[in-house]
Amino acid sequence: MKITINEVSLELPEGSTLQDALDAKDIKPQGIATALNGAVVPAILRPSKKLADGDSIVIIKAFYGG
């Protein structure tokens, strides 16, 4: 199936989860927020949140500065 992460296409096997997508892109779970099709997905739910063809994931990384 084809999904997008921050508007970049990615092919994953059917039945993949949000955590599988993060792992495929080597995205570390610390300090990020995730949204699936516009809805925030808490970190604890990422391993069980199934993806479907055409899903859109947005990842926001926290940073500090001033």
VMD Tcl script that draws the C-alpha trace (Angstrom):
set ca {
  {0.00 0.00 0.00}
  {1.09 3.59 -0.57}
  {1.01 6.20 2.19}
  {2.65 9.58 2.67}
  {4.75 10.87 5.56}
  {5.03 14.66 5.53}
  {4.04 14.58 1.84}
  {6.72 12.00 0.88}
  {5.41 8.72 -0.58}
  {6.22 5.41 1.06}
  {5.29 1.84 0.14}
  {4.41 -0.47 3.05}
  {2.98 -3.99 3.26}
  {-0.75 -4.37 3.90}
  {-1.54 -4.48 7.61}
  {1.27 -2.09 8.56}
  {0.86 0.16 11.58}
  {1.82 3.74 12.24}
  {4.82 2.47 14.22}
  {5.86 0.31 11.23}
  {5.86 3.44 9.05}
  {8.04 5.32 11.55}
  {10.42 2.37 11.76}
  {10.63 2.12 7.95}
  {11.82 5.74 7.81}
  {14.08 5.30 10.89}
  {12.16 8.00 12.75}
  {12.86 7.92 16.48}
  {9.74 8.16 18.67}
  {11.20 10.61 21.19}
  {10.17 14.24 20.81}
  {7.67 13.82 17.98}
  {3.93 14.17 17.58}
  {2.04 12.18 14.95}
  {-1.21 12.78 13.13}
  {-2.98 10.36 10.81}
  {-5.31 11.93 8.27}
  {-5.49 15.05 10.41}
  {-6.19 13.33 13.75}
  {-3.53 13.23 16.47}
  {-2.38 9.72 17.38}
  {-0.85 9.42 20.87}
  {2.48 7.59 21.08}
  {0.94 4.72 23.04}
  {-1.46 3.95 20.15}
  {1.10 4.00 17.32}
  {1.90 0.25 17.47}
  {-1.79 -0.69 17.14}
  {-2.97 2.01 14.69}
  {-3.44 0.20 11.35}
  {-2.79 2.09 8.15}
  {-4.75 1.96 4.90}
  {-3.79 2.74 1.33}
  {-3.71 6.50 0.76}
  {-3.28 7.45 4.44}
  {-1.40 10.64 5.22}
  {0.88 10.89 8.25}
  {2.20 14.18 9.56}
  {5.13 14.17 11.96}
  {6.03 17.23 13.99}
  {9.33 17.31 15.82}
  {9.67 19.38 18.96}
  {12.61 21.74 19.12}
  {13.85 24.44 21.44}
  {15.23 27.84 20.66}
  {14.58 31.47 20.97}
}
mol new
graphics top color blue
foreach p $ca { graphics top sphere $p radius 0.5 }
foreach p [lrange $ca 0 end-1] q [lrange $ca 1 end] { graphics top cylinder $p $q radius 0.2 }
display resetview
